[in-house]
């Protein structure tokens, strides 16, 4: 029977780093190539170990070339950063992670993993994690694990196919992973360890309860507010009606501008979340804590949603 990949090793290469690469590419690139690269890697490694049955040492995890003064390789109009992984022992665990972008750009960031294959000790397959959350198996990568060979194969793949479009959203990983990322890279003013309670504005609260289903218009307002979110947390979102949607059902996310809306505030937009055939709208202008709600969603889903950037 083949050994199963160790959770911490696998989640680091196939969950946490791909999530960062496609949702916060500039921050990931800077953290790996800057002076605090070691602390950044150790923090992400620790996050990957949250909830793992075995805590693995960080020994062997490094950025290629960083100790010699330049972690960024430049070739054929591309910039390349290589992460050397701790020894891979089971199929699916990675030997190398290679990040590639065009020179002079920050997005999209291509993410290639060179993983241990079943069979010979150093037999390797190459894969790519894309911005839509899909993993593409690129086939056999041989058994030559020297950095120069790994880099050449990644460059050939990056040059042979146009970079996929970054949609700005990748499906979130497990709640434990989201909380672990937040633990080592906290977002100011956001605490993902606690559910976020959406506080309906005083105006809308009064309108909701005074407009109990006594007449047609009242029923409409009552139904609208009952279908709005009340609780947002790392597992999903709960409406005021009690309906519950989990993030693994999320199929689309977009920011919608309300043209000509009279809200009395600058936040004249809402966030539309599609859960299959159901849609949930988070409207910051309808909440007392609207900006905080959007910041919470940003930290959880890894994409920019606000105006004030």
C-alpha positions as CSV (number, residue, x, y, z in Angstrom):
1,X,0.0,0.0,0.0
2,X,1.3,3.4,-0.9
3,X,2.0,5.8,2.0
4,X,-0.4,8.7,2.2
5,X,1.0,12.3,2.1
6,X,1.5,14.0,5.4
7,X,-1.1,16.7,6.0
8,X,1.3,19.5,6.9
9,X,3.6,18.8,3.9
10,X,0.7,18.5,1.5
11,X,-1.4,21.5,2.7
12,X,1.6,23.8,2.5
13,X,2.3,23.0,-1.1
14,X,-1.2,22.3,-2.4
15,X,-3.4,24.6,-0.3
16,X,-1.8,27.5,1.5
17,X,0.8,28.6,-1.1
18,X,-1.5,28.2,-4.1
19,X,-4.2,30.2,-2.3
20,X,-1.7,33.0,-1.6
21,X,-0.2,32.9,-5.1
22,X,-3.5,33.5,-6.8
23,X,-5.2,35.8,-4.3
24,X,-2.3,37.8,-2.9
25,X,0.5,37.3,-5.4
26,X,2.3,40.6,-4.7
27,X,2.5,39.9,-1.0
28,X,3.6,36.3,-1.4
29,X,6.3,37.3,-3.9
30,X,7.6,40.0,-1.6
31,X,7.6,37.8,1.4
32,X,9.6,35.1,-0.3
33,X,12.2,37.4,-1.8
34,X,12.5,39.9,1.0
35,X,14.7,39.8,4.1
36,X,12.0,38.1,6.2
37,X,11.7,35.1,3.8
38,X,12.7,32.6,6.5
39,X,10.0,33.9,9.0
40,X,7.4,34.0,6.2
41,X,8.1,30.4,5.3
42,X,8.1,29.2,8.9
43,X,4.8,31.0,9.6
44,X,3.1,29.4,6.6
45,X,4.6,26.0,7.4
46,X,3.2,26.3,10.9
47,X,-0.2,27.3,9.5
48,X,-0.2,24.2,7.4
49,X,0.4,22.1,10.5
50,X,-2.7,23.4,12.3
51,X,-4.8,20.3,13.1
52,X,-2.3,17.9,11.6
53,X,-1.7,14.7,13.5
54,X,2.1,15.1,13.1
55,X,4.0,18.4,13.4
56,X,6.9,18.3,11.0
57,X,10.2,20.2,11.4
58,X,10.7,23.2,9.1
59,X,14.2,22.0,8.3
60,X,14.9,21.9,4.6
61,X,12.3,24.5,3.6
62,X,14.1,27.4,1.8
63,X,14.0,29.8,-1.2
64,X,16.6,28.9,-3.8
65,X,19.3,31.6,-4.3
66,X,18.2,33.7,-1.4
67,X,21.4,33.1,0.6
68,X,23.6,34.1,-2.3
69,X,21.8,37.4,-2.6
70,X,19.1,37.0,-5.3
71,X,16.0,34.8,-4.9
72,X,14.7,35.9,-8.3
73,X,15.9,34.2,-11.4
74,X,15.4,36.0,-14.7
75,X,15.3,34.2,-18.0
76,X,13.4,34.5,-21.3
77,X,11.4,37.5,-20.1
78,X,10.3,35.7,-17.0
79,X,10.9,36.1,-13.3
80,X,11.1,32.9,-11.3
81,X,11.1,32.1,-7.6
82,X,11.8,28.5,-6.4
83,X,10.9,27.1,-3.0
84,X,12.8,24.0,-2.0
85,X,10.6,21.7,0.2
86,X,11.6,19.5,3.1
87,X,12.2,15.9,1.9
88,X,9.1,14.4,0.1
89,X,8.4,10.9,1.4
90,X,4.9,10.0,0.0
91,X,3.3,10.5,-3.4
92,X,1.7,13.9,-3.7
93,X,4.3,15.6,-1.4
94,X,6.3,18.2,-3.3
95,X,10.0,18.4,-3.9
96,X,9.9,21.9,-5.4
97,X,7.4,24.8,-5.8
98,X,8.1,27.2,-8.8
99,X,6.4,30.6,-9.1
100,X,6.7,32.4,-12.4
101,X,5.5,35.8,-13.7
102,X,6.4,38.0,-16.7
103,X,9.1,40.6,-16.0
104,X,7.6,43.9,-15.1
105,X,4.2,42.4,-14.0
106,X,2.8,41.1,-10.8
107,X,-0.1,39.1,-12.1
108,X,-0.9,36.4,-13.0
109,X,1.5,34.3,-11.0
110,X,1.9,30.8,-12.3
111,X,2.2,28.1,-9.7
112,X,4.0,24.8,-10.5
113,X,4.5,21.9,-8.1
114,X,7.0,19.1,-8.7
115,X,5.6,16.2,-6.7
116,X,6.8,12.8,-5.7
117,X,5.3,10.1,-7.9
118,X,4.6,6.5,-7.0
119,X,7.5,4.2,-7.9
120,X,11.1,5.1,-8.0
121,X,12.5,7.2,-5.1
122,X,12.9,10.5,-7.0
123,X,10.3,9.9,-9.7
124,X,8.5,13.2,-10.2
125,X,5.3,14.6,-11.8
126,X,4.7,18.2,-12.6
127,X,1.4,19.9,-11.8
128,X,0.0,23.4,-11.9
129,X,-2.5,25.0,-9.5
130,X,-4.6,27.6,-11.4
131,X,-6.6,30.6,-10.2
132,X,-9.9,28.8,-10.5
133,X,-8.8,26.3,-7.9
134,X,-8.2,23.5,-10.4
135,X,-5.1,21.3,-10.4
136,X,-3.6,20.3,-13.8
137,X,-1.5,17.2,-14.0
138,X,1.3,18.1,-16.5
139,X,2.8,14.6,-16.5
140,X,6.1,12.9,-15.8
141,X,9.0,15.2,-14.9
142,X,11.7,12.6,-14.6
143,X,14.0,12.1,-11.6
144,X,16.5,14.9,-12.0
145,X,15.7,17.2,-9.0
146,X,18.6,19.7,-9.5
147,X,17.3,23.2,-9.3
148,X,18.5,24.1,-12.9
149,X,16.5,21.2,-14.4
150,X,13.4,22.0,-12.4
151,X,13.6,25.6,-13.4
152,X,14.0,24.8,-17.1
153,X,11.0,22.6,-17.2
154,X,8.8,25.2,-15.4
155,X,10.0,27.9,-17.8
156,X,9.2,25.7,-20.9
157,X,5.7,25.2,-19.6
158,X,5.2,28.9,-18.8
159,X,6.4,29.9,-22.3
160,X,4.4,27.2,-24.2
161,X,1.0,28.1,-22.9
162,X,-0.6,31.5,-22.3
163,X,-1.1,32.3,-18.6
164,X,-4.6,31.5,-17.4
165,X,-6.7,34.5,-16.5
166,X,-6.9,35.3,-12.8
167,X,-10.5,35.6,-11.8
168,X,-9.7,37.3,-8.5
169,X,-11.4,34.4,-6.6
170,X,-10.4,30.9,-5.8
171,X,-12.6,28.6,-3.8
172,X,-11.7,28.9,-0.1
173,X,-10.0,26.0,1.6
174,X,-11.0,24.4,4.8
175,X,-12.0,26.6,7.7
176,X,-9.0,25.4,9.6
177,X,-6.7,26.5,6.8
178,X,-8.4,30.0,6.6
179,X,-8.1,30.4,10.3
180,X,-4.4,29.2,10.2
181,X,-3.5,31.7,7.5
182,X,-5.1,34.5,9.6
183,X,-3.2,33.3,12.7
184,X,0.2,33.9,11.1
185,X,-0.8,36.7,8.8
186,X,-3.5,38.6,10.6
187,X,-5.5,41.2,8.8
188,X,-5.8,44.4,10.9
189,X,-9.2,44.6,12.6
190,X,-10.3,41.1,11.5
191,X,-10.6,38.1,13.7
192,X,-11.5,35.0,11.7
193,X,-11.5,32.9,14.9
194,X,-14.9,34.4,15.7
195,X,-18.2,34.6,13.7
196,X,-19.0,38.0,12.4
197,X,-22.5,39.3,13.3
198,X,-24.0,41.7,10.7
199,X,-25.7,44.5,12.5
200,X,-28.7,45.7,10.5
201,X,-28.8,49.5,10.5
202,X,-31.3,51.1,12.9
203,X,-33.3,52.4,9.9
204,X,-33.6,49.0,8.3
205,X,-34.3,47.3,11.7
206,X,-37.2,49.6,12.4
207,X,-38.5,49.2,8.9
208,X,-38.3,45.4,9.1
209,X,-40.3,45.1,12.2
210,X,-42.8,47.8,11.5
211,X,-43.3,46.2,8.1
212,X,-44.2,42.8,9.3
213,X,-46.4,41.1,6.7
214,X,-49.4,43.3,7.3
215,X,-49.7,44.4,3.7
216,X,-48.1,43.7,0.3
217,X,-45.3,46.3,0.6
218,X,-44.6,45.4,4.1
219,X,-44.3,41.7,3.2
220,X,-41.8,42.6,0.5
221,X,-39.6,44.6,2.9
222,X,-39.9,41.8,5.5
223,X,-38.8,39.1,3.0
224,X,-35.9,41.2,1.7
225,X,-34.4,41.7,5.1
226,X,-35.1,38.1,6.1
227,X,-33.0,37.0,3.1
228,X,-30.0,39.1,4.2
229,X,-27.0,37.7,6.0
230,X,-26.9,37.7,9.8
231,X,-23.8,35.6,10.6
232,X,-20.6,35.2,8.5
233,X,-18.0,32.7,9.7
234,X,-15.2,30.5,8.2
235,X,-17.6,27.7,7.6
236,X,-20.3,29.7,5.8
237,X,-23.0,32.3,6.0
238,X,-26.4,32.3,7.9
239,X,-29.3,34.4,6.8
240,X,-31.8,36.2,9.2
241,X,-34.3,33.6,8.1
242,X,-32.1,30.8,9.5
243,X,-31.1,29.5,6.0
244,X,-27.5,28.4,6.0
245,X,-25.0,28.2,3.1
246,X,-21.5,26.7,3.4
247,X,-18.5,28.0,1.5
248,X,-17.9,24.7,-0.3
249,X,-21.1,25.5,-2.2
250,X,-19.9,28.9,-3.3
251,X,-19.8,29.0,-7.2
252,X,-19.4,32.7,-7.9
253,X,-18.6,36.0,-6.3
254,X,-18.9,39.5,-7.7
255,X,-19.0,43.1,-6.7
256,X,-22.1,45.0,-8.0
257,X,-22.3,48.8,-8.3
258,X,-25.7,50.3,-7.5
259,X,-26.0,53.2,-10.0
260,X,-28.0,56.1,-8.6
261,X,-28.7,54.4,-5.3
262,X,-29.7,56.8,-2.5
263,X,-28.1,55.1,0.5
264,X,-26.8,58.2,2.4
265,X,-23.4,56.6,2.4
266,X,-20.5,56.1,0.0
267,X,-20.9,52.3,0.0
268,X,-23.2,52.2,-3.0
269,X,-22.5,48.6,-3.9
270,X,-23.1,45.1,-2.7
271,X,-21.3,41.8,-2.8
272,X,-23.2,39.0,-4.7
273,X,-22.5,35.5,-3.5
274,X,-23.8,32.6,-5.6
275,X,-24.4,29.2,-4.0
276,X,-25.5,27.2,-7.0
277,X,-28.9,28.5,-7.9
278,X,-29.3,30.6,-4.8
279,X,-27.9,34.2,-4.4
280,X,-27.0,36.0,-1.2
281,X,-26.2,39.7,-1.3
282,X,-24.1,41.5,1.4
283,X,-24.9,45.2,1.2
284,X,-22.6,47.2,3.4
285,X,-24.8,50.3,3.2
286,X,-27.6,48.4,5.0
287,X,-25.4,47.6,8.0
288,X,-24.1,49.5,11.0
289,X,-20.9,47.6,10.6
290,X,-20.8,47.4,6.8
291,X,-17.1,48.1,6.3
292,X,-16.1,45.5,8.9
293,X,-18.3,42.9,7.2
294,X,-16.6,43.5,3.9
295,X,-13.2,43.4,5.5
296,X,-14.1,40.0,7.1
297,X,-15.2,38.7,3.7
298,X,-12.0,39.9,2.1
299,X,-9.8,38.1,4.7
300,X,-11.9,35.0,4.3
301,X,-12.2,34.8,0.5
302,X,-8.8,36.4,-0.3
303,X,-9.9,39.0,-2.8
304,X,-10.4,42.8,-2.7
305,X,-14.0,44.0,-2.4
306,X,-13.9,47.5,-1.0
307,X,-13.5,51.0,-2.6
308,X,-10.9,52.4,-0.2
309,X,-7.7,51.1,-1.7
